[in-house]
Every structure is written in C-alpha cells, then in structure tokens.
C-alpha cells in the first residue's frame, strides 16, 4: 500500500479531522445539558404545618425513569423558616407509587436564611409524577420550600 493512495482517499473525504473534533465538542456540550423539572414552591408564601404538606404552587412533573442509564437524577430543594426554633423538613414522593419517598431532607435546618440541599434519587421506570412536601417542627411557624428534579448525563 502506498501513502499516495491513502492521501488521495483522505483528500476526497468531506468529513475531515476538524469536523470530527467539532462533532465531539458538540456531543460533549449536549451531554452536559440538564433537564430541569420544577416541583413548585415559592419564596412568596409559606406554610404552617407540622405534617408533610405539598408546597404552595406545587407541580407534578411526569418523568419516565426508563432508559436513563448513564444519567444522574437529583432532587434540589431550597428551604427556610421564619423562626430559628423551628426546623424545616422536606421530602419528594412518587405519587404514582403509593407515595413512596424518593428523597428526604437530612439537614433539618432552623435557619432563617435560604438553605439548599441536594439528594441523588432513583427514578422509577414508566411515567411517574413527583411531589415536594415540606413541614416544620412547629405548626405555629412559617416554613417555605421550593424544589426541582435535575437529570443530567454523567461521564
């Protein structure tokens, strides 16, 4: 085999090395994108409840967990209270799976500043709807929360 034969073949190709690098860069960019599904909640209104209750302006995003190999799903929840003596607790439930808890808060912060907590979750196969619920340790204090589920490709 001579190099002239290979060189002639390469010169005739429309798809060049630079095209391959550009394609690779585009694939990396697409793979790093996030799919964000709002669970609702608001910074404007609060709840007073010592039992888990859906956040105000709640949403039930329908997410199919099938074929999500190579993807990471996380529940990201922001929360606060207006009373430093009241701890905030939250959970994300799968309302299409007997209200099974798929993520739960671990910080139980009693901070009056907004806190953010992230939990890795497993999405169930099939179309499932998810709901963010929040409660305070004191039914007489305001608690607020808002959240989302993020799905993104992992390396």
N, C-alpha and C positions, 0 to 999 in steps of 0.2 A: 504494500500500500504506500502510495506516495503522499507527501504533505500537500502537494498541489491539488490533489483530488479532494482532500479534506477542506482545504482553504476555499476551493471553488464552491463546495457544498455549503460552507458556513456563510459565504458572501451572499448566496442566493436566498438565505433564510430571512423571512420578515421578522421573526421573533428573535431578537438579539439578546445578548447578555444584559444590557441595560434594561431591556423590557422585563427580563426575569427579576432583576433587582427591584424594579418599580412594583411589579406584581407582588413580590414578597413583602415589601413595605406596606402595600395596601391590605394584604391579608393580616399582617400584624396589627394594623390600625383597626380593622374590622373586629378582630378577635378581642381587642381591648375595650370595645364598647360595652356599656352596661345597659341592661334592660331594667328600668325602674318602675315598680308598681306601687302606687300610693295606697296606704292603708287608711288614710284620712287623719283626722285630728286637727287641732288648730291652736294657735298661740293666743287667740282672742277670747275663747270661752273655756270654762273649767267645769269639772265635775266635783261633787261632794258625795262620795260613796265609799263605804268600807268593803264593798263586794265588787268583784270584777264586773265592769260595765263597758260596753262599746264606746269608743272615743266619740266626741262630737264630730259631725260631718264625716262619719265613717264611710269607708268604701270597701267593697268586697271584690278585690281583683280575682279573676278566674285565671289560674295558672295550671298548665299541664306539665307535670314533672317528668313525663316520659321523654326519653331520648335527650336527657340533659347530662349525659356522660361527658366529662371534661369541663363542666360548668360548676361554678360555686354559687350558692344562694345564701343570702344573708338578710336577716331582719335588722333594720337600723331604726332605733327608737330614740326620740328626744323627749325629755320629760322634766317637770319641775313641780314644786309645791309652793304655796304662799306662806307656809308655816314650818319653821325649822324643827318643830316637834312632830311632824308628820312625814313618814316615809312613803315614797311612791313605789308601787309595784306594777308591773305590766306583764302581759302575755299575748302571744299571737296564737290563735286557734284555727284549726281547719274545720270550718262549719259543715263541710260535706263528709266529714269522717268523725261523726259523733262528738264534735267539739274537742277533738284531740289537741293537746297543747304541742305546738311545733317549736316554740321558742318562749323563754321566760326570762324576765329580768333577774339579775343577780346582785346588782348594786344596792337596791332599795335606798336610794339617796333621799335625804331630807334637805336637800339644797334648794334654796330659792332661786338660784341661777340655773339656766338650762343645762342639762346633762345629756350626753349621748352614749348609748350603749349599742353594741353590735353583737349579734349571735349568728353563728352559722346554722343553717337549717336544712332539713331534707324535705324536698317537695315530693308529694305523692303522685304516682302515675295517674293519668286521667285528669279531667277538668275538676279542680278543687278550688273553692273560694276560701279566702283567709280573712280574719278579722283581728284588729288590735283592740285589746281591752286593758283598762287601767283601773287601779283602786288606790286609795290612801289608807294609811294605818289609822286614820282618824276621820270619821264621817263628817266632822264639822269643819274641815279644812279643804280649800280648793287644791285640786291636782289637775295638771294639764299634760297631755302627751300627743305626739304626732309621730307617724312612722311610715316606713316603706319597706318593700322587699326588693333587693337588688340581685340581679343574676348577671354573671359575667364569666367569660372564658378564663380558665386557669391554664398556666403554662405546663 
